[in-house]
Amino acid sequence: MSVGGWRGRFNGRSDPGDERYRIPVIGVRAVLFAIMAMKADLETNEATSEGQETVWDVVIVGGGPAGATAALYAARAGWRTLALDKGIGAGALGMATRITNYPGIAGTVPGMEVVERIRSQASGFGASFVSQRVTAAALSETSKTVYAGRDSYVARTVIVATGSMGRSQSIPGEAELTGRGVSYCATCDGFFFRDQDVAVVGNRDEAIEEALHVARFARRVWLLCPTSRPLASPDLIEQAEQSEVIHTRTGCNVRKIVGERSVEGVDVESGGKTETIPVTGAFLYLQGGQPILEFLGGQLALTDSGCLQVDAMLQTSVPGVFAAGDVLCKHVKQAVIAAAEGAQAAVAADRYLSGRASLKPDWS
Ligand SMILES: Cc1cc2nc3c(=O)[nH]c(=O)nc-3n(C[C@H](O)[C@H](O)[C@H](O)COP(=O)(O)OP(=O)(O)OC[C@H]3O[C@@H](n4cnc5c(N)ncnc54)[C@H](O)[C@@H]3O)c2cc1C
């Protein structure tokens, strides 16, 4: 696939004679011609001449706040940067309808607008964005190729920033009402439910913690546990029991989330009976967010809980492959944190590409 829009400068740190750029060696004229062709290529971002494959310095999988910020930093550092994203509306921030807490953006804006602003800033520095779903990758220390359908992209470094919206939306009504009252993040959205009734669905630590958070704003929080008792740590259960706002129902299953344009209630089945509890928000923590990692085919080491293992520089178990954002399954899932990690991963990729292993303060 041809990728347009490259306006980046040639990076002084990349050697035009580097074999990674595959210049044919057939004498001085050929070399001069190849250098001119390569210069033109770098100015237009078109693939190098037939039979030669563009080698990207940084290929980012995912263009949410983590991926787009990584693109911004990598392109600004002068690297040939490509971000592949399957669809802005498929990411967590892309589907959030109201964002009020992204630093520097006052007022209430759709999450999509925040992503678009970061992407536009990254494009201004020469990053390319292509709308494609990455289906596979071949990752090793010496070579990295990312596959998107029939297209493939060769990269010197890869940043994984695919987020954690990998859980299938299994409750009827959930997919239609996500971002319209259905949420997976009380820290993000609890604020919008001041003096309203909401449901928090789940039985583990995360669900109870989030119920406690949303209880600061909501009038009433229905904590709906599918098991006969919450399977959370005793201190959290005790805090929930002491809250006057939280009402716990055990042994109940949410069968449907109801509402036309936004959440109006949840259908709950318990002991063979079904009733509708009127709520305007439904926070779901049934299986937790699941990092999107399938396309990696098990090539990167995972933690015990199935998350990518990274070091302090966000490098995965394969040198030159980094990860950022919600895909890392952090406790706090916020756009600003994902963006910060995108920046950090890009700085780490920069150091890897420059052969600088050590960490030094960088104020540029
Ligand atoms: C409903 C909701 C409301 C929220 N509200 C707030 C809020 O108010 N404030 C706040 O700070 N945070 C909020 N968050 C959390 C915030 O959106 C996330 O923490 C943040 O978006 C994580 O960024 P990310 O880039 O890691 O992942 P994402 O934003 O999920 O982006 C991942 C990107 O990767 C792409 N992708 C995934 N798989 C592939 C693939 N195979 N190939 C190509 N592309 C792929 C997706 O299309 C997506 O664009 C909210 C989240 C949700 C779900």
PDBQT file of the ligand as one rigid body, heavy atoms in Angstrom, charges set to zero:
ROOT
HETATM    1  C1  LIG A 401     -16.603   5.050  27.704  1.00  0.00    +0.000 C 
HETATM    2  C2  LIG A 401     -15.229   5.534  28.136  1.00  0.00    +0.000 A 
HETATM    3  C3  LIG A 401     -15.092   6.807  28.680  1.00  0.00    +0.000 A 
HETATM    4  C4  LIG A 401     -13.836   7.270  29.067  1.00  0.00    +0.000 A 
HETATM    5  N1  LIG A 401     -13.712   8.527  29.575  1.00  0.00    +0.000 NA
HETATM    6  C5  LIG A 401     -12.492   9.022  29.876  1.00  0.00    +0.000 A 
HETATM    7  C6  LIG A 401     -12.341  10.347  30.385  1.00  0.00    +0.000 A 
HETATM    8  O1  LIG A 401     -13.331  11.063  30.590  1.00  0.00    +0.000 OA
HETATM    9  N2  LIG A 401     -11.086  10.799  30.623  1.00  0.00    +0.000 N 
HETATM   10  C7  LIG A 401      -9.970  10.023  30.436  1.00  0.00    +0.000 A 
HETATM   11  O2  LIG A 401      -8.857  10.507  30.639  1.00  0.00    +0.000 OA
HETATM   12  N3  LIG A 401     -10.093   8.759  29.991  1.00  0.00    +0.000 NA
HETATM   13  C8  LIG A 401     -11.324   8.228  29.717  1.00  0.00    +0.000 A 
HETATM   14  N4  LIG A 401     -11.457   6.941  29.297  1.00  0.00    +0.000 N 
HETATM   15  C9  LIG A 401     -10.254   6.093  29.274  1.00  0.00    +0.000 C 
HETATM   16  C10 LIG A 401      -9.407   6.414  28.049  1.00  0.00    +0.000 C 
HETATM   17  O3  LIG A 401     -10.249   6.494  26.937  1.00  0.00    +0.000 OA
HETATM   18  C11 LIG A 401      -8.347   5.349  27.860  1.00  0.00    +0.000 C 
HETATM   19  O4  LIG A 401      -7.574   5.227  29.034  1.00  0.00    +0.000 OA
HETATM   20  C12 LIG A 401      -7.438   5.701  26.686  1.00  0.00    +0.000 C 
HETATM   21  O5  LIG A 401      -8.196   5.911  25.528  1.00  0.00    +0.000 OA
HETATM   22  C13 LIG A 401      -6.406   4.603  26.425  1.00  0.00    +0.000 C 
HETATM   23  O6  LIG A 401      -5.683   4.984  25.311  1.00  0.00    +0.000 OA
HETATM   24  P1  LIG A 401      -4.986   3.906  24.342  1.00  0.00    +0.000 P 
HETATM   25  O7  LIG A 401      -4.398   4.680  23.224  1.00  0.00    +0.000 OA
HETATM   26  O8  LIG A 401      -4.114   3.027  25.143  1.00  0.00    +0.000 OA
HETATM   27  O9  LIG A 401      -6.181   2.983  23.833  1.00  0.00    +0.000 OA
HETATM   28  P2  LIG A 401      -7.463   3.321  22.932  1.00  0.00    +0.000 P 
HETATM   29  O10 LIG A 401      -7.969   4.687  23.173  1.00  0.00    +0.000 OA
HETATM   30  O11 LIG A 401      -8.387   2.177  23.148  1.00  0.00    +0.000 OA
HETATM   31  O12 LIG A 401      -6.883   3.291  21.460  1.00  0.00    +0.000 OA
HETATM   32  C14 LIG A 401      -6.442   2.089  20.888  1.00  0.00    +0.000 C 
HETATM   33  C15 LIG A 401      -6.481   2.240  19.370  1.00  0.00    +0.000 C 
HETATM   34  O13 LIG A 401      -5.937   1.044  18.811  1.00  0.00    +0.000 OA
HETATM   35  C16 LIG A 401      -6.721   0.664  17.700  1.00  0.00    +0.000 C 
HETATM   36  N5  LIG A 401      -6.569  -0.776  17.498  1.00  0.00    +0.000 N 
HETATM   37  C17 LIG A 401      -6.914  -1.784  18.328  1.00  0.00    +0.000 A 
HETATM   38  N6  LIG A 401      -6.594  -2.964  17.776  1.00  0.00    +0.000 NA
HETATM   39  C18 LIG A 401      -6.023  -2.687  16.558  1.00  0.00    +0.000 A 
HETATM   40  C19 LIG A 401      -5.477  -3.492  15.517  1.00  0.00    +0.000 A 
HETATM   41  N7  LIG A 401      -5.442  -4.829  15.577  1.00  0.00    +0.000 N 
HETATM   42  N8  LIG A 401      -4.998  -2.862  14.431  1.00  0.00    +0.000 NA
HETATM   43  C20 LIG A 401      -5.010  -1.513  14.318  1.00  0.00    +0.000 A 
HETATM   44  N9  LIG A 401      -5.526  -0.704  15.288  1.00  0.00    +0.000 NA
HETATM   45  C21 LIG A 401      -6.009  -1.287  16.390  1.00  0.00    +0.000 A 
HETATM   46  C22 LIG A 401      -8.148   1.076  18.069  1.00  0.00    +0.000 C 
HETATM   47  O14 LIG A 401      -8.931   1.271  16.908  1.00  0.00    +0.000 OA
HETATM   48  C23 LIG A 401      -7.903   2.390  18.835  1.00  0.00    +0.000 C 
HETATM   49  O15 LIG A 401      -7.980   3.518  17.984  1.00  0.00    +0.000 OA
HETATM   50  C24 LIG A 401     -12.698   6.439  28.912  1.00  0.00    +0.000 A 
HETATM   51  C25 LIG A 401     -12.840   5.158  28.372  1.00  0.00    +0.000 A 
HETATM   52  C26 LIG A 401     -14.084   4.703  27.988  1.00  0.00    +0.000 A 
HETATM   53  C27 LIG A 401     -14.239   3.320  27.405  1.00  0.00    +0.000 C 
ENDROOT
TORSDOF 0
